Amino acid sequence: MFTVRINERGQITIPKELRTKAKINPKDNLEIELDSQGRLTISKKDIFSDLEDLIRRDLVSEGYSEYKVETMIPQRKRELGMALLEMSDNAESEIAKGEYSSLEELKKELDSKGQ
């Protein structure tokens, strides 16, 4: 357990040992939640929480209610996961057939289009 003090500006410093163990780096985003008993929970945002935020915003923009959005997120995550697996399978198939470009080839192509 680590104890930290809040400064006059409402900031805390996360001890180096804890940052190292949690793999927290400068500019990482953290989420802070307050539970029903007044406890704070801090967690490192990862790509999955970012994707959930994007899914949530997409559903809200489609006009779904807040309650409906929360019930639809798991299904949208499954759909996204299936789409990513299909993309991965397609990429593996293209690689096996030799139908791919190297990063160097892509860079040259992008450079030539930018001129």
Secondary structure, DSSP 8 states (H G I E B T S, - for coil): -------TTS-----HHHHHHHT--TT--EEEEE-TTS-EEEEE--HHHHHHHHHHHHHHHTT--HHHHHHHHHHHHHHHHHHHHHHHHHHHHHHHTT----HHHHHHHHHHHH-
